[in-house]
Amino acid sequence: MSEEKKELTGYIHSLESFGSVDGPGVRYVIFVSGCAMRCQFCHNPDTWDMKVGTPYTADELLKKAVRYKGYWGKEGGITVSGGEPMLQIDFLTELFRKAKAQGNHTGYQRQSLYQRGRAL
């Protein structure tokens, strides 16, 4: 019996081809679906539901992203935001591994809750 390796699927809320505030340089921003934190002043509450999103493989997303690589310059690249990217850690790891193998800069935005200097 041959075992076929199944590609991981991530659930993506939306894509932004020319982000300028989500990391150094111009970024291709991937907003993932799903977040359990429910921050009071969340900028993206529409990303909270894990079941609402378009399924993508890492290869499908990279194919879309690298079309804009000419705009990234030396500092730009791919940023994953959300939602909460860590809820899809296996997919995120695969996406970043493949992106790095192609020479792309990667980053993610993770939100934490702080009150009076203490993490909640």
Summary of the structure (lengths in Angstrom):
residues: 120
radius of gyration: 15.1
end to end distance: 48.9
largest distance: 57.8
contacts: 338
relative contact order: 0.25
helix: 28%
strand: 28%
